[in-house]
């Protein structure tokens, strides 16, 4: 039985359709991320699972039970918000215990479960402190403990790391993923951060315009995007128009403005197709270097990112490509104006739906 099922879920606010018909199943113990830009409908979808928003149409089921119009406190879901929503006048122990008190859990059982929840997030020694006396990362862990202590059927997180600095975000990603695996809990996570989604999820649902545009594993979403929106949203990509010259099985020879390509995809001879090439898959060398033998061009611009260098390469045949190379790669000593050659391995260019 699925932990969460959404069936043709729609939410309208007057003439605005925030969610335009979402179908989604989250399996027991699965980590699913709703990913997309601001205004795409991901938070509204999460709030319909939680019960804070009632769908205009469609059905929400949790553990097989129809919860479409059920009040939030009757759904047995845990929710973690971006702003933590901790009570500043309560100790951490009392914050975590709040949901149990509202459910009438006896004092002895409540104390035991609060102790277990604080231990899970490594805050047992901070039980008597107040939210204002701990760091932002620790506050987020208290919010997580408060959501877990009620033993929810599903855990919902809405941009939970948005207020944290990069170091803390990276640490919290690891902590949350390990905790989710340890408990075997079903989790639905909302973010606009592609790196966050790729590094944590079992599956990612990419949303745009109130719809799920693609759902799949992180590898599927990144390597085989279903359409141009997904390809461009999921990190850096080169999007080109190519014309098919010949086909053989699931591959095709094509030309993109004078640049020869061997595509992962097929079509009829003469067809114009939209092609995605991930910039880290492109080979780059100095012009005339031994064994280069690629397509000539020059460095039009570059950006240094510490661990990598992003190049904008203007090819002699016309197109421009973004190429990403590790900073440790000797070729990363290139400068603007240097002559280069690029090579694109067969099968790397991927045909997408435009």
VOGU-3710 file (C-alpha; in Angstrom, 3 decimals, decimal comma):
1> xxxxxxxxxx> 0,000/0,000/0,000  1,289/3,463/-0,902  1,988/5,904/1,903  0,485/8,807/-0,083  -1,662/8,859/-3,212  -2,751/11,975/-5,065  -5,297/11,409/-7,794  -6,093/14,208/-10,289  -5,638/16,812/-7,549  -6,545/20,377/-8,543
11> xxxxxxxxxx> -6,481/23,586/-6,507  -7,911/26,853/-7,804  -7,919/30,270/-6,180  -10,524/32,132/-8,189  -9,279/32,034/-11,776  -5,763/31,026/-10,754  -5,034/27,303/-10,985  -2,201/26,733/-8,501  -2,246/22,958/-9,018  -3,596/21,800/-12,358
21> xxxxxxxxxx> -4,120/18,056/-11,949  -1,429/16,143/-10,077  -1,150/12,357/-9,871  1,500/11,073/-7,468  2,156/7,947/-5,383  4,720/7,829/-2,578  5,653/4,313/-1,542  6,231/3,220/2,037  9,716/4,282/3,165  10,328/6,368/0,051
31> xxxxxxxxxx> 11,936/9,834/-0,074  10,158/11,867/-2,780  11,032/15,476/-3,581  8,716/18,023/-5,187  11,111/20,269/-7,100  10,445/23,388/-9,091  10,653/27,191/-9,278  8,631/29,537/-7,091  4,942/29,473/-7,951  5,001/26,041/-9,596
41> xxxxxxxxxx> 2,511/24,507/-7,111  4,836/22,348/-5,023  4,033/23,928/-1,630  0,303/23,943/-2,371  0,562/20,234/-3,225  2,346/19,559/0,077  -0,259/21,545/2,001  -3,038/19,472/0,426  -1,312/16,327/1,700  -1,024/17,933/5,157
51> xxxxxxxxxx> -4,638/19,102/5,169  -3,945/22,847/5,426  -5,423/23,312/1,939  -8,511/21,477/0,645  -8,385/20,461/-3,055  -10,867/21,975/-5,471  -11,149/18,497/-6,971  -9,361/15,169/-6,857  -8,499/12,851/-3,993  -5,790/12,651/-1,322
61> xxxxxxxxxx> -5,192/9,252/0,309  -2,762/8,552/3,158  -2,115/4,904/3,914  -5,024/4,008/1,639  -7,493/6,163/3,626  -9,351/9,007/1,911  -8,132/12,152/3,699  -9,197/14,702/1,105  -11,348/16,720/3,524  -9,952/15,447/6,808
71> xxxxxxxxxx> -8,579/17,985/9,314  -4,764/18,104/9,595  -4,647/16,744/13,165  -6,592/13,650/12,070  -4,172/12,686/9,277  -1,182/11,648/11,416  1,357/13,520/9,324  4,423/15,353/10,624  5,220/18,769/9,152  8,487/20,746/9,215
81> xxxxxxxxxx> 8,356/24,355/8,003  11,067/26,628/6,652  10,720/29,046/9,589  10,783/26,205/12,184  7,586/27,521/13,934  8,993/26,802/17,414  7,370/28,355/20,494  9,984/30,814/21,835  8,613/30,717/25,417  8,876/26,909/25,663
91> xxxxxxxxxx> 11,961/24,790/26,274  13,065/22,424/23,531  11,586/19,534/25,503  8,216/21,281/25,742  8,294/22,217/22,045  8,834/18,579/21,077  6,164/17,403/23,529  3,516/19,823/22,254  1,924/17,497/19,700  1,806/14,635/22,189
101> xxxxxxxxxx> 0,075/16,826/24,785  -2,527/17,833/22,202  -3,151/14,132/21,579  -3,581/13,379/25,279  -0,542/11,090/25,561  0,125/10,286/29,271  3,034/12,119/30,942  5,333/9,102/31,378  4,891/7,972/27,774  5,277/11,558/26,583
111> xxxxxxxxxx> 8,570/12,061/28,438  9,941/8,795/27,093  9,092/9,594/23,488  10,399/13,165/23,731  13,682/11,825/25,096  13,943/9,384/22,196  13,169/12,098/19,632  15,753/14,515/21,025  18,324/11,706/21,082  17,585/10,957/17,412
121> xxxxxxxxxx> 18,543/14,515/16,463  21,472/14,596/18,915  20,017/17,280/21,198  19,464/15,382/24,458  21,782/17,736/26,351  19,817/20,790/25,197  16,345/19,752/26,420  16,016/22,589/28,959  17,188/25,361/26,645  14,930/27,749/24,730
131> xxxxxxxxxx> 14,913/28,218/20,931  16,639/31,594/21,220  19,582/29,936/22,993  20,510/27,547/20,158  21,698/27,866/16,550  19,551/27,820/13,426  20,678/24,296/12,563  19,782/23,088/16,050  16,386/24,778/15,817  15,734/22,914/12,584
141> xxxxxxxxxx> 16,589/19,631/14,302  14,138/20,481/17,120  11,425/21,065/14,502  12,282/17,684/12,986  12,112/15,982/16,412  8,708/17,585/17,054  7,414/16,218/13,748  8,838/12,722/14,379  7,717/12,330/17,995  4,070/11,820/17,007
151> xxxxxxxxxx> 5,172/8,823/14,900  3,611/10,097/11,687  2,597/7,921/8,772  4,380/10,385/6,495  6,774/13,266/7,122  6,343/16,481/5,112  9,088/19,118/4,811  8,616/22,504/3,135  11,946/24,160/2,170  13,323/23,169/5,605
161> xxxxxxxxxx> 16,913/24,286/4,993  16,210/27,584/3,242  17,296/29,739/6,206  20,571/27,884/6,829  24,009/28,688/5,437  25,576/26,314/2,912  27,698/24,412/5,442  24,701/23,734/7,686  22,491/22,845/4,702  25,002/20,266/3,542
171> xxxxxxxxxx> 25,211/18,745/7,029  21,420/18,713/7,487  20,934/16,963/4,140  23,147/14,102/5,277  21,535/13,974/8,732  17,982/13,969/7,364  18,661/11,295/4,757  20,362/9,026/7,305  17,527/9,539/9,786  14,876/8,820/7,164
181> xxxxxxxxxx> 16,607/5,562/6,207  17,080/4,606/9,856  13,388/5,086/10,670  12,086/3,810/7,323  9,601/6,670/7,239  7,900/7,947/4,075  8,957/11,510/3,338  7,792/14,227/0,941  10,256/17,092/0,611  9,688/20,444/-1,119
191> xxxxxxxxxx> 12,599/22,463/-2,505  13,640/24,700/-5,397  17,281/23,579/-4,986  18,313/21,074/-7,673  21,438/19,969/-5,787  19,368/19,268/-2,687  16,899/17,160/-4,673  19,551/15,204/-6,576  21,603/14,368/-3,481  18,771/13,205/-1,215
201> xxxxxxxxxx> 15,845/11,742/-3,133  14,738/8,277/-4,176  12,555/9,993/-6,777  12,067/13,586/-7,899  8,852/15,110/-9,238  9,744/18,220/-11,260  6,845/20,703/-11,231  6,054/23,665/-13,446  2,800/25,514/-14,016  0,903/23,428/-11,450
211> xxxxxxxxxx> 1,806/20,144/-13,159  4,366/17,406/-12,690  6,480/17,622/-15,857  8,568/14,544/-15,063  8,995/12,102/-12,195  11,855/9,637/-11,850  15,091/8,805/-10,082  17,709/11,561/-9,808  19,710/9,837/-12,556  16,708/9,661/-14,883
221> xxxxxxxxxx> 15,783/13,292/-14,318  19,301/14,592/-14,880  20,520/12,308/-17,652  17,221/11,773/-19,531  15,008/14,856/-19,082  11,575/14,492/-20,622  11,420/18,008/-22,036  13,224/21,305/-22,417  11,950/22,762/-19,129  13,332/19,851/-17,096
231> xxxxxxxxxx> 16,625/19,883/-19,023  17,174/23,591/-18,382  15,958/23,569/-14,782  18,126/20,631/-13,709  21,495/22,330/-13,793  23,614/23,635/-16,643  22,769/22,378/-20,121  23,489/23,166/-23,759  20,269/23,179/-25,790  20,798/23,029/-29,555
241> xxxxxxxxxx> 18,724/22,492/-32,664  20,109/19,738/-34,888  19,072/18,155/-38,173  19,173/14,391/-38,510  21,374/13,127/-41,329  20,931/9,373/-40,839  19,645/6,907/-38,232  20,686/3,498/-36,961  18,529/1,875/-34,292  18,252/4,184/-31,281
251> xxxxxxxxxx> 21,069/6,481/-32,456  21,343/9,084/-35,167  23,973/11,130/-36,957  23,076/14,831/-36,956  24,390/18,302/-37,672  23,982/21,289/-35,304  25,038/24,422/-37,167  28,058/22,711/-38,693  28,867/20,676/-35,569  28,603/16,898/-36,132
261> xxxxxxxxxx> 26,794/14,946/-33,400  25,969/11,318/-32,717  22,674/11,465/-30,837  21,075/9,301/-28,184  17,694/9,319/-29,928  16,267/8,829/-33,372  14,061/10,373/-36,013  13,549/10,543/-39,740  16,265/11,864/-42,009  15,906/15,630/-42,365
271> xxxxxxxxxx> 13,991/16,062/-39,101  14,874/19,033/-36,873  15,298/17,933/-33,241  16,120/19,652/-29,949  19,230/18,258/-28,318  20,608/18,563/-24,771  24,321/18,215/-23,995  25,445/18,387/-20,360  28,528/20,674/-20,172  30,571/18,383/-17,907
281> xxxxxxxxxx> 30,353/15,614/-20,561  32,151/17,694/-23,220  35,879/17,101/-23,737  38,063/20,210/-23,993  41,682/20,679/-25,095  44,024/23,361/-26,329  44,051/23,981/-30,069  46,615/21,760/-31,770  47,381/19,750/-28,625  48,437/16,170/-29,294
291> xxxxxxxxxx> 45,393/13,975/-29,633  42,905/16,862/-29,483  41,429/16,479/-32,970  38,101/18,065/-32,071  35,933/20,936/-33,243  37,943/24,214/-33,208  36,900/27,312/-31,309  38,051/29,836/-28,705  37,341/30,709/-25,087  34,784/33,542/-25,135
301> xxxxxxxxxx> 34,316/33,760/-21,327  35,046/31,811/-18,162  33,927/31,651/-14,524  35,952/30,200/-11,665  33,946/28,265/-9,030  36,742/26,823/-6,906  36,306/23,126/-7,658  35,433/23,740/-11,314  35,785/26,240/-14,152  32,860/27,069/-16,453
311> xxxxxxxxxx> 33,857/28,030/-20,003  31,827/29,637/-22,756  33,307/28,300/-26,009  32,590/30,000/-29,331  33,042/27,374/-32,035  34,433/28,384/-35,408  31,435/26,733/-37,084  28,994/29,043/-35,268  27,381/27,520/-32,137  28,456/28,371/-28,594
321> xxxxxxxxxx> 28,815/25,753/-25,867  29,148/25,850/-22,096  31,873/23,454/-20,936  32,607/22,601/-17,289  35,982/21,161/-16,316  37,396/20,288/-12,859  39,745/22,957/-11,533  42,465/20,295/-11,168  42,303/19,521/-14,906  45,423/21,035/-16,578
331> xxxxxxxxxx> 43,202/22,412/-19,332  41,601/24,660/-16,703  44,537/27,026/-17,043  42,947/28,400/-20,213  42,310/32,138/-20,604  39,783/34,178/-22,563  40,800/34,236/-26,218  42,755/30,960/-26,154  42,185/28,605/-29,064  40,633/25,272/-28,107
341> xxxxxxxxxx> 39,113/22,107/-29,537  36,027/20,373/-28,164  34,884/16,795/-28,602  31,453/15,413/-27,756  31,425/11,632/-27,120  28,888/9,567/-29,088  25,545/9,115/-27,331  26,008/12,110/-25,000  23,723/14,489/-26,973  20,184/13,565/-25,888
351> xxxx> 17,046/14,327/-27,922  14,390/16,067/-25,806  10,783/17,116/-26,341  10,716/20,834/-27,094
//
